């Protein structure tokens, strides 16, 4: 895996978490529309779950999955941050943190670092090359 793909994992996982949260909200909205029927006589001896109970179980399962994804996300961000800290060049570290841990746009990074966007691209290329060396096991 190259440095850009490695660093981009956190952004993609953040998108996944946001998608899961949106889906959970949709599921919760649907459950508010479920009605229970209390007047039904039971004919069978098997315990059948109500639609509301089934929906609540699905919500709990979805929440557990989101929590597991968030745990992996935090671990990944800590790992990426640790590897970025192995870079000697301060500009490289700051740029990679702003881009791959804070998810800033190139324009936001340029403004924060007080550089032109074109220069930010040059720093980024230099930082990715340095990160490749870190990923191979060295400090740069």
RAZI-V918031 format. One record per helix or strand of 3 or more residues. SS is the DSSP state (2 for helix, 1 for strand). FROM is the first residue (numbers start at 1). TO is the last residue. Records with the same first field share a line. If there is no record, write none. Layout:
SS=FROM-TO, FROM-TO
This chain:
2=3-31, 51-84, 90-100, 106-113, 117-135
